[in-house]
Amino acid sequence: MARNDQHAMKVYGDIKLYAGTGSPELAQKIADYVKAPLCGRDIIQFPNENLFVKLHSSARGQDVYVIQTTSSPVHRNLMELLILLQTLKLDSAGRITAVIPYLAYARSDKKDQPRVPITARLVADMIEVAGADRYILIDPHAGQVQGFFSIPGDVLTGFYLISDYLRSRRSEMKDPVVVTVDLGFAKKGRNVAANIEAPIAFIEKRRVANDAKAQALTVIGEVENRDVILVDDEIDTGGSIVQAVNLVKERGARNVYVVCVHPVFSANAVDRLAALPVKQFITTDTVPIPAEKQILLKDRLTVISVSALIGEVILRAHQGRSVGEMFNE
């Protein structure tokens, strides 16, 4: 009887961490925090570009976490995630959690015009069908992405970490003001402003085509003779940031700090950013930044790791403890 009670209290086995090739450095930092090694696996790409995955040891009955960002190369990284999930499901893992620091296709979250897909929903469906029992995301582009999953999960934000860093630098700034790159980011921007006890302003912009281009129109709020903290969830091509920096500078801003959680930095984004009159770029490691791109930004780039945030959530999920307590929620 005692043996049965003990088994009932421990539904899942030990923590087992697996990682794709999308963000190996972040995966290792998470493993170091959790104090559990990354489990061995082979990920092989055949000449026909098909992927093959093989686990080095059994995950039967274990509490498994698959760490994989889905930034560039997006489709390679997404398929690695799906195949790893299915491999673990077929190996009879006790519980499988997909840990996705950056979720691809999260911007395709609604039908905002005729004859277009909701690809974020499709990606969520694929993750579930592949075998995920839970998920962990960081700052998906839109909150409704959570509703695309029918499995439980934890949606985290990197802005707590960024706000802590900005607070530590606040004494160096003159009358700082948080400026959101567009009105859609107003709520999260307001949270950052509240956390560092600064006022907020907004940039109004309009997207005019089915591409990454948008036109910055005006600044709503006061930025003249102030240090400006420009915030957005991600920087892709850098077009919006270029316009925003130039606009606040035209309105008399002093130093400009550019903040984002996801440094996607596609195409020639870093070249464009490097040419801007920006004092500091502040971001996280949800998306790995290649060394050749880091060099272009030199000492103006600050990367805050989300490894402790994700690692602590993994520990709490494994132990059945509240994640909200981490943020006094």
Backbone bond lengths (Angstrom), bond angles and torsions (degrees), N, CA, C in turn:
res aa  C-N    CA-C-N  psi(-1)  N-CA   C-N-CA  omega(-1)  CA-C   N-CA-C  phi
1 M - - - 1.467 - - 1.518 109.96 -
2 A 1.309 117.95 -45.38 1.462 121.80 179.71 1.519 110.21 -60.61
3 R 1.336 116.83 -37.73 1.465 120.49 -178.99 1.530 109.79 -64.89
4 N 1.339 117.23 -39.32 1.454 120.85 179.29 1.527 111.40 -67.14
5 D 1.345 118.23 -40.78 1.453 122.18 178.82 1.528 110.22 -62.74
6 Q 1.335 115.70 -43.35 1.456 119.56 -179.49 1.523 110.27 -63.08
7 H 1.311 117.52 -39.80 1.465 121.32 179.11 1.533 110.66 -66.29
8 A 1.333 116.57 -37.64 1.459 120.49 -178.26 1.527 111.61 -66.71
9 M 1.345 117.60 -31.57 1.451 121.24 -178.99 1.525 111.45 -72.41
10 K 1.317 117.44 -26.19 1.455 121.61 -178.36 1.521 108.49 -113.27
11 V 1.333 115.37 86.71 1.452 120.70 -175.39 1.519 110.81 -67.50
12 Y 1.350 115.78 -41.83 1.449 120.94 -178.94 1.522 109.89 -112.60
13 G 1.318 114.67 161.37 1.453 119.46 -179.94 1.519 111.92 -82.28
14 D 1.318 116.41 -146.60 1.458 121.78 -177.50 1.525 111.37 -77.29
15 I 1.331 115.19 164.37 1.462 120.62 174.70 1.525 109.21 -69.91
16 K 1.316 115.54 129.02 1.462 121.46 173.89 1.526 108.03 -124.85
17 L 1.312 116.74 123.49 1.454 122.03 -178.65 1.516 110.47 -105.53
18 Y 1.316 115.58 129.71 1.463 122.17 173.98 1.529 107.84 -124.41
19 A 1.309 116.51 150.46 1.458 120.43 -179.91 1.512 110.54 -138.24
20 G 1.339 114.89 142.31 1.453 119.88 169.80 1.517 109.13 -81.65
21 T 1.304 116.56 -165.68 1.463 120.62 -178.27 1.525 112.23 -95.76
22 G 1.339 117.92 4.52 1.456 121.07 -174.36 1.509 114.73 -68.93
23 S 1.323 117.87 -40.00 1.477 121.06 -176.59 1.531 109.49 -146.68
24 P 1.323 117.41 69.29 1.470 120.51 -174.76 1.529 114.29 -62.21
25 E 1.339 117.79 -36.94 1.463 119.77 -178.82 1.521 111.10 -67.15
26 L 1.326 117.15 -43.56 1.466 120.20 177.44 1.517 110.55 -63.57
27 A 1.328 117.51 -42.55 1.465 121.04 179.37 1.528 110.92 -58.75
28 Q 1.333 117.11 -41.77 1.457 120.43 179.81 1.526 111.29 -66.62
29 K 1.333 117.08 -38.56 1.473 120.13 178.05 1.528 110.88 -64.85
30 I 1.331 116.43 -39.39 1.466 119.92 176.72 1.527 109.98 -63.04
31 A 1.323 116.43 -43.82 1.468 121.03 178.84 1.527 110.50 -60.74
32 D 1.326 116.85 -40.71 1.464 120.49 178.86 1.525 110.44 -63.29
33 Y 1.339 117.24 -39.75 1.471 120.25 179.94 1.524 110.85 -67.38
34 V 1.326 115.71 -44.68 1.472 120.41 -177.27 1.525 111.16 -73.18
35 K 1.358 115.39 -18.93 1.471 121.86 -175.21 1.524 111.35 62.78
36 A 1.330 114.43 43.04 1.465 121.84 174.98 1.521 107.01 -136.44
37 P 1.310 118.33 133.14 1.468 119.53 -177.13 1.527 111.55 -72.12
38 L 1.321 114.83 155.97 1.454 119.25 171.10 1.527 108.46 -72.43
39 C 1.308 116.02 127.73 1.457 120.15 -177.37 1.531 110.27 -74.16
40 G 1.324 115.01 147.91 1.450 120.24 -178.27 1.519 112.83 -71.83
41 R 1.317 114.89 141.32 1.464 121.56 174.82 1.519 108.03 -157.10
42 D 1.306 116.00 152.73 1.459 121.43 173.49 1.524 108.57 -105.86
43 I 1.321 116.56 131.99 1.462 121.78 172.06 1.522 106.50 -124.26
44 I 1.317 115.34 111.31 1.463 121.30 -173.36 1.525 109.16 -118.97
45 Q 1.325 115.48 134.76 1.467 119.80 173.20 1.512 108.83 -104.96
46 F 1.319 115.73 121.36 1.460 121.36 179.22 1.533 110.17 -76.88
47 P 1.341 117.72 165.77 1.469 120.38 179.45 1.526 114.02 -55.88
48 N 1.335 117.49 -26.76 1.469 120.34 179.12 1.529 112.10 -87.62
49 E 1.357 116.87 11.31 1.464 125.36 177.23 1.516 113.43 73.84
50 N 1.334 118.99 5.64 1.457 120.88 172.20 1.519 109.35 -73.00
51 L 1.329 115.70 146.30 1.461 121.27 -179.05 1.522 110.71 -103.49
52 F 1.328 115.28 146.82 1.465 122.25 178.62 1.524 107.73 -131.89
53 V 1.342 115.92 133.72 1.467 121.56 -179.19 1.514 109.19 -123.92
54 K 1.327 116.27 136.97 1.464 121.54 174.54 1.521 108.45 -139.94
55 L 1.353 116.01 130.33 1.458 121.37 177.15 1.521 110.01 -82.03
56 H 1.326 115.97 144.64 1.463 119.82 179.05 1.525 112.56 -78.91
57 S 1.347 116.59 -22.74 1.467 119.65 -179.22 1.523 109.06 -149.42
58 S 1.315 116.41 166.56 1.462 121.61 -176.21 1.530 111.23 -72.17
59 A 1.340 115.00 142.75 1.468 121.48 174.28 1.529 110.83 -112.94
60 R 1.320 117.01 15.11 1.462 121.55 -176.05 1.531 111.36 -54.78
61 G 1.333 115.45 125.76 1.452 121.46 175.04 1.513 115.65 75.55
62 Q 1.339 118.14 2.71 1.460 120.30 -173.67 1.534 111.88 -93.03
63 D 1.333 114.88 163.35 1.464 122.56 177.35 1.527 106.99 -92.14
64 V 1.326 116.93 101.26 1.459 122.21 -166.54 1.532 111.08 -105.82
65 Y 1.334 115.20 139.10 1.466 122.35 177.37 1.529 108.21 -126.25
66 V 1.322 115.81 122.59 1.463 121.79 -179.48 1.525 107.90 -103.97
67 I 1.324 117.15 113.80 1.467 122.80 -176.64 1.522 108.57 -98.47
68 Q 1.328 115.55 116.59 1.458 119.12 -179.48 1.525 110.03 -158.02
69 T 1.314 117.04 116.46 1.454 120.14 171.26 1.520 108.30 -81.16
70 T 1.327 116.87 154.64 1.462 119.33 -176.33 1.530 110.90 -118.14
71 S 1.328 114.96 39.54 1.463 120.45 173.58 1.526 108.47 -83.61
72 S 1.312 117.33 -170.77 1.472 121.59 -176.92 1.531 112.40 -60.57
73 P 1.334 116.96 135.14 1.466 129.21 -2.88 1.529 110.42 -76.20
74 V 1.320 115.50 114.02 1.469 121.69 -169.03 1.520 112.33 -57.41
75 H 1.318 117.75 -50.45 1.466 119.43 -171.29 1.521 111.69 -75.29
76 R 1.302 117.93 -31.98 1.472 120.83 172.94 1.529 109.32 -63.81
77 N 1.331 116.73 -48.45 1.463 120.02 -177.50 1.530 111.75 -66.46
78 L 1.326 116.67 -38.37 1.465 119.37 179.22 1.523 111.08 -66.14
79 M 1.326 117.35 -42.61 1.467 119.84 178.70 1.525 111.64 -66.91
80 E 1.337 117.37 -37.62 1.470 118.92 174.86 1.518 110.56 -57.56
81 L 1.325 116.58 -45.28 1.462 120.86 179.55 1.522 110.80 -59.12
82 L 1.318 116.95 -49.60 1.464 121.00 -177.00 1.526 111.60 -63.43
83 I 1.321 116.66 -42.08 1.472 119.63 -178.24 1.526 110.59 -70.58
84 L 1.333 117.77 -38.37 1.470 120.06 175.67 1.526 110.64 -61.09
85 L 1.329 116.28 -44.13 1.467 119.85 179.24 1.524 111.28 -60.44
86 Q 1.328 116.87 -45.30 1.460 118.79 -178.72 1.524 111.73 -68.22
87 T 1.335 116.32 -37.43 1.466 119.87 178.21 1.519 110.45 -59.68
88 L 1.319 116.96 -43.37 1.464 121.30 -179.47 1.528 111.30 -70.19
89 K 1.318 116.54 -36.39 1.466 119.89 176.92 1.525 110.55 -62.84
90 L 1.342 116.56 -44.70 1.459 120.36 179.77 1.521 112.29 -69.86
91 D 1.354 116.03 -19.03 1.467 120.63 176.87 1.528 111.56 -88.19
92 S 1.337 116.29 5.48 1.478 122.50 176.19 1.521 113.29 67.46
93 A 1.341 117.27 38.14 1.464 119.95 173.13 1.526 109.21 -59.41
94 G 1.349 116.82 144.45 1.460 120.37 -176.84 1.515 112.95 -66.91
95 R 1.339 116.39 -45.69 1.458 122.12 177.22 1.527 107.64 -149.20
96 I 1.326 116.59 137.77 1.463 120.94 -176.30 1.526 108.78 -122.03
97 T 1.328 116.02 123.61 1.464 122.04 177.65 1.525 109.29 -114.67
98 A 1.320 116.40 125.31 1.463 121.55 175.86 1.525 108.19 -87.19
99 V 1.319 116.76 115.21 1.468 122.59 179.80 1.533 107.04 -100.87
100 I 1.325 115.65 107.09 1.470 121.02 -171.84 1.525 108.80 -121.67
101 P 1.333 118.16 92.65 1.468 120.00 -178.09 1.524 113.01 -59.00
102 Y 1.340 116.23 -37.90 1.471 120.42 176.80 1.517 108.07 -130.43
103 L 1.337 116.05 121.72 1.470 121.24 -176.90 1.520 110.00 -97.83
104 A 1.320 117.05 117.19 1.456 121.87 177.28 1.525 110.40 -67.37
105 Y 1.307 116.54 154.85 1.460 125.32 177.30 1.529 113.81 66.20
106 A 1.342 117.34 11.02 1.465 118.92 -177.91 1.525 112.32 -66.53
107 R 1.339 117.33 -20.01 1.466 119.64 177.84 1.530 111.81 -74.61
108 S 1.326 117.26 -20.89 1.468 120.81 178.51 1.525 108.16 -88.60
109 D 1.335 115.79 70.88 1.462 121.73 -169.04 1.526 113.66 -110.32
110 K 1.344 117.53 1.17 1.468 119.71 -178.49 1.526 109.30 -162.51
111 K 1.328 115.20 162.68 1.471 120.79 173.05 1.529 107.15 -90.15
112 D 1.328 115.60 93.44 1.456 119.73 -178.27 1.529 112.04 -95.22
113 Q 1.322 116.30 4.34 1.460 122.19 174.81 1.530 107.38 -160.86
114 P 1.332 118.37 164.60 1.469 119.72 -177.97 1.531 112.05 -66.94
115 R 1.332 114.61 150.98 1.463 123.05 170.66 1.530 113.78 60.18
116 V 1.329 116.24 42.34 1.468 120.22 175.33 1.535 108.93 -128.66
117 P 1.332 117.93 155.52 1.466 121.25 -178.50 1.522 112.12 -88.20
118 I 1.317 115.66 167.70 1.463 122.47 167.55 1.532 105.32 -110.66
119 T 1.307 115.78 80.85 1.461 120.82 -170.25 1.523 112.28 -68.89
120 A 1.327 117.96 -28.52 1.466 120.23 177.55 1.526 110.51 -59.72
121 R 1.330 117.05 -37.29 1.472 121.05 177.40 1.517 110.16 -66.92
122 L 1.327 117.01 -40.91 1.462 121.20 178.42 1.526 110.69 -60.69
123 V 1.336 117.13 -44.31 1.464 121.06 179.81 1.527 110.36 -62.83
124 A 1.342 116.84 -41.88 1.464 120.31 177.79 1.526 110.66 -61.38
125 D 1.329 116.90 -43.18 1.471 120.31 178.22 1.523 111.25 -60.93
126 M 1.325 117.21 -42.86 1.463 120.55 -178.99 1.524 111.13 -63.65
127 I 1.323 116.75 -40.02 1.463 120.55 179.74 1.528 110.34 -62.67
128 E 1.334 116.76 -41.50 1.462 120.40 178.39 1.528 111.33 -67.08
129 V 1.324 116.54 -47.78 1.471 120.53 -178.34 1.523 110.86 -62.20
130 A 1.315 116.81 -34.38 1.469 120.24 -179.70 1.518 112.09 -65.98
131 G 1.353 117.35 -25.94 1.454 117.72 175.85 1.509 116.89 137.48
132 A 1.337 118.51 0.96 1.466 119.63 -178.74 1.533 110.72 -69.58
133 D 1.327 116.00 134.81 1.462 122.15 173.80 1.523 111.44 -95.92
134 R 1.320 115.97 -24.99 1.458 122.52 179.49 1.532 108.18 -145.73
135 Y 1.327 115.92 170.51 1.460 119.75 175.80 1.526 109.76 -144.01
136 I 1.312 115.75 155.65 1.461 123.19 171.83 1.526 106.99 -130.40
137 L 1.331 116.78 122.51 1.456 122.45 179.03 1.522 109.89 -122.36
138 I 1.323 116.04 156.95 1.454 121.06 172.70 1.523 108.91 -122.61
139 D 1.312 115.62 120.38 1.468 123.67 174.87 1.530 113.33 42.92
140 P 1.332 118.18 63.79 1.466 117.59 170.76 1.529 108.74 -62.93
141 H 1.312 116.70 154.90 1.462 120.45 -172.43 1.525 112.53 -57.74
142 A 1.316 117.70 -35.30 1.462 121.26 -179.42 1.522 109.45 -133.87
143 G 1.329 116.08 142.16 1.460 120.78 -177.32 1.510 113.55 -63.01
144 Q 1.355 117.15 -28.37 1.461 118.68 -176.74 1.519 113.54 -68.06
145 V 1.340 117.31 -11.09 1.461 120.21 176.45 1.528 110.14 -57.38
146 Q 1.340 117.04 -31.60 1.471 119.82 178.11 1.526 111.03 -58.46
147 G 1.326 116.60 -34.95 1.459 120.60 -177.94 1.509 113.73 -74.57
148 F 1.324 117.50 -10.08 1.460 120.54 178.54 1.524 111.32 -78.33
149 F 1.324 117.04 -17.90 1.463 122.17 178.30 1.528 109.16 -95.40
150 S 1.321 116.45 139.83 1.466 120.26 172.93 1.521 110.80 -103.43
151 I 1.327 116.48 6.01 1.461 121.94 175.01 1.526 108.39 -104.40
152 P 1.338 118.29 155.84 1.470 119.21 179.43 1.521 111.40 -72.00
153 G 1.315 114.93 159.64 1.453 118.87 179.02 1.508 112.02 -168.23
154 D 1.312 115.15 176.32 1.460 122.42 178.23 1.525 108.26 -122.75
155 V 1.327 116.25 122.34 1.461 121.53 176.62 1.523 107.35 -105.03
156 L 1.312 116.11 113.93 1.463 122.58 -174.58 1.525 110.00 -104.34
157 T 1.319 115.91 167.96 1.449 120.25 175.30 1.520 110.30 -130.20
158 G 1.320 115.00 138.47 1.459 120.32 176.36 1.511 112.67 -82.99
159 F 1.352 117.42 -5.43 1.455 119.49 -176.25 1.522 112.98 -73.34
160 Y 1.337 118.60 -18.96 1.460 119.34 171.38 1.527 109.85 -62.99
161 L 1.325 116.32 -45.15 1.462 120.86 179.48 1.529 110.68 -65.70
162 I 1.325 116.18 -43.19 1.461 120.19 -179.66 1.525 110.48 -66.02
163 S 1.340 117.19 -39.74 1.470 120.28 178.57 1.524 111.24 -63.02
164 D 1.336 116.38 -40.43 1.472 119.81 176.68 1.527 110.40 -58.99
165 Y 1.325 116.41 -43.00 1.462 120.37 -179.62 1.530 110.51 -66.04
166 L 1.330 117.03 -43.58 1.464 120.02 -179.93 1.524 111.27 -63.90
167 R 1.324 117.24 -37.20 1.469 119.82 176.83 1.521 111.01 -61.04
168 S 1.346 115.97 -38.23 1.463 119.50 -179.64 1.525 112.04 -68.74
169 R 1.335 117.09 -19.88 1.467 121.55 -179.41 1.534 112.37 -105.26
170 R 1.314 116.84 -0.94 1.470 119.54 -171.20 1.518 112.66 -61.75
171 S 1.325 118.33 -34.85 1.462 120.95 -177.78 1.527 112.10 -65.17
172 E 1.343 116.68 -19.03 1.465 120.81 179.47 1.526 111.89 -85.85
173 M 1.333 117.35 -9.23 1.456 121.34 -175.38 1.521 111.16 -99.79
174 K 1.324 116.06 152.02 1.459 121.64 176.83 1.523 109.34 -103.48
175 D 1.322 116.00 117.03 1.468 122.47 177.46 1.533 111.48 43.19
176 P 1.329 118.52 58.82 1.469 119.59 -175.20 1.520 112.35 -63.80
177 V 1.332 115.26 145.77 1.458 122.10 175.23 1.523 107.35 -134.20
178 V 1.328 116.10 134.32 1.460 121.72 176.50 1.522 108.15 -86.12
179 V 1.337 116.39 128.52 1.460 121.61 179.97 1.521 108.55 -122.17
180 T 1.327 117.28 123.79 1.460 120.22 176.74 1.527 109.18 -85.71
181 V 1.326 115.61 142.93 1.461 120.67 -175.31 1.525 111.70 -70.46
182 D 1.336 117.73 -22.18 1.468 120.19 172.02 1.520 109.09 -152.69
183 L 1.334 115.85 168.50 1.466 120.67 -175.91 1.523 111.99 -68.32
184 G 1.336 117.53 -26.05 1.454 121.11 -179.78 1.514 113.30 -65.07
185 F 1.337 115.55 -18.99 1.462 119.43 -178.80 1.535 111.26 -100.56
186 A 1.309 116.53 13.68 1.467 120.85 -172.44 1.526 113.12 -59.83
187 K 1.339 117.47 -42.42 1.467 119.72 -175.13 1.526 111.31 -65.41
188 K 1.333 117.33 -47.66 1.463 119.25 179.51 1.521 110.55 -66.78
189 G 1.331 116.16 -36.51 1.457 119.02 177.19 1.517 111.67 -62.52
190 R 1.324 116.77 -38.69 1.461 121.21 178.38 1.526 110.30 -63.55
191 N 1.329 116.66 -37.39 1.462 119.78 178.16 1.524 111.20 -63.96
192 V 1.338 116.56 -42.55 1.471 120.13 177.61 1.515 109.79 -62.00
193 A 1.335 116.61 -45.67 1.457 120.78 -179.50 1.527 111.33 -59.86
194 A 1.331 116.44 -41.90 1.461 120.23 179.29 1.514 111.15 -65.54
195 N 1.327 116.65 -38.79 1.466 120.10 -178.14 1.520 112.80 -66.60
196 I 1.332 117.34 -29.45 1.465 119.06 -179.38 1.536 111.00 -107.65
197 E 1.338 115.91 9.00 1.468 122.42 177.11 1.527 111.09 55.14
198 A 1.325 114.99 56.69 1.458 121.71 179.17 1.525 108.87 -132.03
199 P 1.325 118.01 153.95 1.472 120.04 174.90 1.520 110.71 -71.87
200 I 1.329 115.61 172.47 1.456 120.24 -177.26 1.527 110.10 -130.03
201 A 1.326 115.05 148.41 1.458 122.60 173.60 1.524 107.85 -136.77
202 F 1.329 116.78 168.30 1.458 120.20 -174.76 1.521 110.43 -135.34
203 I 1.322 115.39 150.24 1.456 120.96 170.79 1.516 107.87 -106.86
204 E 1.299 115.79 128.62 1.462 120.53 175.73 1.519 107.74 -92.65
205 K 1.325 116.55 128.50 1.461 120.08 177.65 1.514 108.78 -139.51
206 R 1.320 115.43 164.03 1.456 120.84 -178.79 1.520 109.46 -135.94
207 R 1.326 116.94 128.36 1.454 121.37 175.59 1.524 108.40 -88.51
208 V 1.323 116.71 128.73 1.459 119.99 -170.67 1.525 113.83 -111.94
209 A 1.342 118.41 0.08 1.467 119.91 -178.94 1.517 109.01 -155.30
210 N 1.357 116.46 173.33 1.465 121.20 -179.76 1.523 111.09 -85.43
211 D 1.306 116.35 53.70 1.458 120.81 177.19 1.517 107.87 -143.41
212 A 1.322 116.15 -167.10 1.461 119.92 -174.87 1.523 112.86 -86.05
213 K 1.328 118.76 6.77 1.457 121.34 -173.56 1.524 111.16 -91.70
214 A 1.323 115.47 135.25 1.454 121.42 174.22 1.517 107.79 -142.53
215 Q 1.310 115.96 155.85 1.455 120.52 -177.26 1.520 109.19 -108.98
216 A 1.339 117.00 121.01 1.449 121.33 174.41 1.516 108.56 -74.81
217 L 1.338 116.69 132.81 1.456 120.02 -173.32 1.518 112.91 -105.77
218 T 1.314 117.17 -54.26 1.462 119.26 -176.35 1.520 110.51 -160.10
219 V 1.324 115.78 166.72 1.465 122.39 175.90 1.520 108.56 -103.01
220 I 1.319 115.78 128.13 1.460 121.42 176.13 1.522 106.98 -103.30
221 G 1.314 117.32 103.67 1.458 121.45 -176.05 1.516 110.98 128.60
222 E 1.326 116.30 177.95 1.462 122.26 -173.84 1.521 111.41 -103.64
223 V 1.340 116.26 122.97 1.468 120.65 178.15 1.527 112.44 -126.50
224 E 1.320 117.64 -8.53 1.462 120.66 -175.01 1.523 111.58 -62.36
225 N 1.350 115.40 130.53 1.459 123.86 178.35 1.532 112.16 60.56
226 R 1.331 116.79 27.28 1.468 122.16 176.77 1.522 109.95 -120.84
227 D 1.325 116.40 155.38 1.456 120.96 168.67 1.528 108.05 -79.97
228 V 1.313 115.97 128.15 1.464 121.85 -174.00 1.520 110.34 -105.40
229 I 1.340 115.81 132.10 1.461 122.48 174.76 1.523 106.93 -109.87
230 L 1.321 116.62 102.02 1.466 121.86 179.57 1.521 109.29 -83.30
231 V 1.321 117.99 124.44 1.466 121.01 -176.72 1.522 111.21 -122.40
232 D 1.330 115.38 142.00 1.467 123.31 173.87 1.515 107.27 -154.00
233 D 1.342 117.21 163.10 1.460 118.46 -179.57 1.519 111.82 -75.61
234 E 1.351 117.65 -35.75 1.456 119.46 178.90 1.516 110.32 -148.98
235 I 1.319 115.77 155.17 1.461 121.79 171.63 1.515 106.83 -115.87
236 D 1.325 115.84 118.03 1.463 121.76 -178.55 1.529 109.47 -98.74
237 T 1.311 117.79 -89.56 1.468 120.33 178.40 1.523 112.20 -83.90
238 G 1.325 117.02 -15.20 1.462 120.96 179.54 1.516 114.29 88.63
239 G 1.345 117.41 -0.72 1.455 120.30 -177.37 1.517 113.85 -59.35
240 S 1.319 117.06 -46.45 1.465 120.85 -179.04 1.517 111.21 -64.83
241 I 1.333 116.40 -39.95 1.467 120.11 -179.59 1.524 110.91 -66.89
242 V 1.328 117.46 -41.49 1.471 120.80 178.74 1.527 109.56 -58.09
243 Q 1.332 116.22 -47.97 1.456 119.69 179.44 1.526 111.68 -64.23
244 A 1.333 116.25 -40.76 1.460 120.05 -177.97 1.530 111.31 -65.57
245 V 1.333 116.92 -44.10 1.470 120.22 179.84 1.525 109.78 -62.20
246 N 1.317 116.59 -47.08 1.461 119.75 -179.65 1.527 111.57 -62.65
247 L 1.329 116.41 -37.31 1.458 120.42 -178.44 1.530 111.60 -67.45
248 V 1.352 117.10 -47.01 1.475 118.33 -178.86 1.529 110.96 -68.98
249 K 1.328 116.54 -30.76 1.462 119.21 175.88 1.533 110.34 -66.14
250 E 1.328 116.34 -41.26 1.462 120.19 176.86 1.518 111.30 -62.00
251 R 1.350 116.13 -28.82 1.468 120.48 -179.58 1.531 111.73 -88.65
252 G 1.330 117.41 8.87 1.460 120.25 172.66 1.509 116.60 94.52
253 A 1.322 118.97 15.66 1.467 121.34 178.63 1.527 111.06 -62.95
254 R 1.311 116.78 147.73 1.466 121.50 175.69 1.525 109.10 -83.64
255 N 1.323 117.79 -111.49 1.462 121.12 176.53 1.531 110.38 -76.23
256 V 1.334 115.77 145.85 1.463 121.16 178.86 1.523 108.95 -118.92
257 Y 1.333 116.16 128.84 1.460 123.69 174.67 1.527 107.32 -112.06
258 V 1.318 117.20 129.16 1.461 121.59 179.66 1.528 108.77 -106.40
259 V 1.332 115.88 126.40 1.465 122.15 -174.04 1.519 109.88 -125.47
260 C 1.328 116.89 132.84 1.467 121.15 170.68 1.522 108.64 -152.30
261 V 1.326 116.12 158.60 1.467 120.60 177.26 1.526 110.50 -85.24
262 H 1.340 116.52 -44.26 1.463 120.80 -173.81 1.535 111.16 -108.84
263 P 1.333 118.39 106.09 1.467 121.30 178.84 1.529 111.45 -85.55
264 V 1.322 116.83 74.18 1.463 120.65 -177.27 1.524 110.52 -64.07
265 F 1.339 116.67 -44.45 1.473 123.18 173.11 1.536 112.19 47.05
266 S 1.316 117.31 55.57 1.462 120.53 179.78 1.530 110.58 -81.45
267 A 1.341 114.59 165.84 1.471 122.64 179.07 1.524 110.22 51.40
268 N 1.341 116.50 -129.79 1.472 120.46 -177.77 1.523 111.68 -101.46
269 A 1.316 117.00 30.93 1.464 121.55 -176.01 1.528 112.07 -57.13
270 V 1.328 117.36 -44.02 1.464 119.71 -176.28 1.527 111.26 -65.69
271 D 1.318 117.41 -36.49 1.469 119.62 176.05 1.530 110.45 -60.58
272 R 1.312 116.10 -41.23 1.458 120.02 179.37 1.525 111.07 -67.75
273 L 1.329 116.65 -40.94 1.461 120.56 -179.65 1.529 111.40 -66.77
274 A 1.335 115.91 -40.13 1.463 120.42 -177.31 1.521 111.84 -62.00
275 A 1.328 116.44 -27.15 1.467 120.23 -178.02 1.526 112.64 -83.66
276 L 1.325 118.13 -6.57 1.457 121.31 -176.34 1.529 111.97 -81.57
277 P 1.351 117.18 150.95 1.468 121.26 175.29 1.529 111.17 -79.70
278 V 1.324 115.45 65.19 1.468 122.46 -177.71 1.515 109.34 -109.73
279 K 1.322 116.23 132.80 1.464 120.53 -179.49 1.519 111.78 -74.02
280 Q 1.350 116.97 -40.35 1.461 119.95 -176.81 1.521 110.76 -154.33
281 F 1.330 115.35 139.68 1.458 123.28 172.10 1.531 107.38 -106.35
282 I 1.321 116.31 124.33 1.467 121.52 -175.85 1.523 108.17 -121.19
283 T 1.332 117.11 124.39 1.457 120.72 -176.95 1.528 109.33 -150.16
284 T 1.337 116.44 -169.76 1.465 121.51 179.41 1.523 109.24 -125.90
285 D 1.326 115.67 -179.35 1.469 120.45 -178.68 1.526 112.54 -103.78
286 T 1.355 117.31 29.47 1.466 119.17 173.91 1.519 110.74 -63.32
287 V 1.331 115.84 -29.24 1.465 123.05 175.09 1.528 107.28 -122.44
288 P 1.330 118.91 124.53 1.467 119.64 179.91 1.528 111.14 -67.83
289 I 1.322 116.27 136.89 1.467 121.55 178.26 1.526 107.43 -103.56
290 P 1.330 117.84 116.67 1.471 119.86 -179.88 1.527 111.64 -57.12
291 A 1.328 115.50 149.41 1.462 120.81 -176.92 1.513 112.38 -56.90
292 E 1.339 116.84 -38.29 1.466 119.33 -178.00 1.525 112.08 -66.38
293 K 1.336 117.36 -25.10 1.458 120.17 176.06 1.523 110.95 -83.18
294 Q 1.332 116.90 -35.71 1.454 119.70 177.14 1.522 111.25 -61.78
295 I 1.314 116.26 -37.95 1.470 121.07 -178.22 1.529 110.80 -59.97
296 L 1.327 117.35 -37.22 1.458 120.95 -177.65 1.531 112.05 -64.75
297 L 1.329 116.39 -31.88 1.465 120.31 179.90 1.528 112.14 -90.49
298 K 1.339 115.98 -13.34 1.466 123.33 174.35 1.522 111.10 52.43
299 D 1.356 116.26 -136.50 1.464 120.00 -174.14 1.529 112.49 -81.13
300 R 1.329 117.14 4.77 1.469 119.24 176.38 1.526 111.55 -83.27
301 L 1.326 118.14 -7.95 1.463 122.25 -177.51 1.517 111.63 -97.23
302 T 1.327 115.93 126.46 1.463 122.14 174.88 1.523 108.21 -121.62
303 V 1.336 116.77 122.05 1.468 122.04 -179.65 1.527 108.89 -112.46
304 I 1.324 116.02 119.80 1.464 122.89 179.20 1.520 108.31 -99.33
305 S 1.312 117.20 127.51 1.463 119.39 -176.92 1.528 111.98 -80.59
306 V 1.336 115.35 137.83 1.469 121.42 175.55 1.528 110.89 -93.69
307 S 1.322 117.45 9.28 1.468 121.15 -173.87 1.525 112.22 -62.11
308 A 1.334 117.55 -42.59 1.473 119.78 -179.48 1.524 110.87 -67.55
309 L 1.330 116.43 -37.55 1.467 120.92 177.63 1.524 110.27 -60.89
310 I 1.330 116.68 -52.09 1.468 120.12 -179.38 1.520 110.66 -66.22
311 G 1.326 116.64 -42.30 1.465 120.29 -179.06 1.518 112.12 -59.93
312 E 1.335 116.95 -42.42 1.462 120.34 179.86 1.524 111.08 -66.25
313 V 1.334 116.98 -37.89 1.469 119.82 177.88 1.524 110.75 -66.24
314 I 1.322 117.06 -38.68 1.467 120.16 176.93 1.529 110.08 -61.18
315 L 1.314 117.21 -45.37 1.472 120.36 179.69 1.524 110.69 -62.25
316 R 1.320 117.22 -44.20 1.462 120.28 -178.53 1.530 111.29 -68.00
317 A 1.331 117.11 -38.39 1.464 119.57 177.57 1.520 110.58 -63.71
318 H 1.330 116.06 -40.57 1.456 120.59 179.94 1.526 111.76 -65.39
319 Q 1.337 115.29 -37.63 1.464 120.29 -176.74 1.525 112.96 -88.70
320 G 1.348 117.28 -3.85 1.459 120.68 -179.32 1.500 113.17 72.10
321 R 1.344 117.19 32.02 1.462 122.01 -179.86 1.519 110.84 -103.80
322 S 1.329 116.51 161.04 1.451 122.36 -177.51 1.523 111.59 -67.90
323 V 1.321 115.67 134.83 1.469 121.18 172.05 1.527 109.80 -85.92
324 G 1.320 116.98 -34.45 1.456 120.90 179.90 1.517 113.38 -58.13
325 E 1.340 117.65 -30.01 1.461 121.04 179.17 1.526 112.11 -59.47
326 M 1.326 116.72 -26.57 1.465 120.25 179.28 1.523 110.53 -62.90
327 F 1.333 117.14 -27.04 1.461 121.55 -175.17 1.524 110.68 -117.56
328 N 1.347 115.81 20.20 1.469 121.47 -179.58 1.532 111.53 56.98
329 E 1.332 115.17 40.75 1.469 120.09 -179.90 1.532 110.07 -113.03
